[in-house]
Each structure stands twice: as C-alpha cells, then as structure tokens.
Amino acid sequence: MREAIRLAPRNPLYHSALGGLLAKDEKLSEAKTELEKALALKPAPAVRTQLSERLKEVDLNFGAQLGRTGHDREGMNLAAGAAVRFPEDPRILQMLGYFQAKLQLFKKAVRSYSRALQLDPSSPDISVGLATSQFSAGLEGDSIRTLETGIERFPDDATHYQALGVVLLQRSEAGRDTKARARAMFAKALQLNAALEESNYQLGHMELDANEIDSAETHLLIAERSAPQDSRVHFVLARLYRKRGNTEEAEREMKAFLAVKAVEDSARPAGPLIHAKDK
C-alpha cells in the first residue's frame, strides 16, 4: 500500500486502505494520519462518509489507548480535535469529558458529559461520568440528583450505586444518616457486582470502623485482589491486622502501602472526586 501511495499519492482509497491496515495492527496514530490524508483529498460523498466513520472509530480506540497509558494531555488534544469533527457524537463527547476531568477541567467536563447524555440518555457510563464531574466541580446537589436519576433509569447498574455512595461520603456535610445511606449504596452495588474494588474498599473501611472485623477483612481482601496498586486498601488492611494483633501481616501491608504510595505520588493522578477550579 505504501508503494501504491508513492505511485498515486492523491488517491484517497489507497490512504484509506493503509489506514485500515495500520488500525488492525494497532498503530493508531499512523492510521489516524492516513485517514485524515484520505479525507483531505476530498473523495466522493459516499466514500467521505465511510472514511469519517472509520476515522471516528480510530479516534475512540486511540483515545482509550492513551487513557489506559496515562497520556492524558495527548488524549485531551485528540478528543478536542475529534469533537470539532464529530460534535454530535456522544462517545466522542464522553471521551472529551473524561480527559477534561483527568486534567481537572471539571466545569468543561460537566458541559461535555451533559451534552453527551442529551445525545445518548441510554448510557450509564456517561451518566456516572457526568455525576462525578459535577461533584468535582463543586456541584454536589446536581451530582446527587444525576446519580439518583441514573439509579431510576439504570436500576441494575452497580456503578451508579457505588458512585452515589462515594459522593455521599465526600460531600461537605456527611452526618450519620448520610454515612448510613452511603453504606447501603455500597452494599447494593456489591449485590449487583461483588468484585467492585471501590465498594469493597469503602464497605470494608466502614465495617472496620464499626469493629466488624471478619466482614471488613473479607471486603478488603477482595479489594486488594481487584486493585493491588491502591495504597488505601493496604493502609486499612494494616489497621485491621494491628487490631487483631497480627504484627507480621500489619507490617507486610504497611510496606505494600508505602511502596504503592510512592508510585502514586510520583504519578500524581487527578482524582475524579476532588474539588478544583478549571484552569
């Protein structure tokens, strides 16, 4: 295909074909470049529509790849460009909101997720993304209302109950009744998906504070298996083992906590539920 392009550099179909091959080989940056070259050559309308759809899928897959590898600024640039080309696609706007939140541009993330949810109200992931961005932007009431509406719309989606539990715990005034409701949310989330790391961690933490040691250990060990690189889990497990008088296990968990915490501090990821103003 490269030789064909060398001989006929203005044939959009050749660039498109090469882009497809590169995408299959997961060379997404190169695939994107070739598809953009194909579109720039102004193919026939039917071909242009097909190329645009192919480019959209490459953008989404490339964005997911950048998100997994922590390349948030590159992902933000990709998503912003894709949103200009595909302003009415909810998945593109969801991707844009994700990277905006990762870069602590929470007000912008709220706008992106809100528009995405308008375009696709059937997506539980977009609903949760909007709620967490709202909370991080300081819109506690809006966040809770979004999650409560989401629970009505998606009663079998565990992530809505989990997110509502986290928001309730982290809101500015979390009294006893609020904490009890948060605990109920985590329990419901685990009924729907017993492997959820955050719900297991939060419920285990609450049970430890209530001196429900055996149940707390069960939840915390599940959380540790699901997310061994979460320093919080190791710290709370160390507390649990100290309560039991198991010095050896407590020291092991503290060593794990310190090692993981050092990695977390060096990476400094943007937490999804931390208040911050847009830069």
Beta strands, then each sheet from edge to edge (+ up, - down):
end
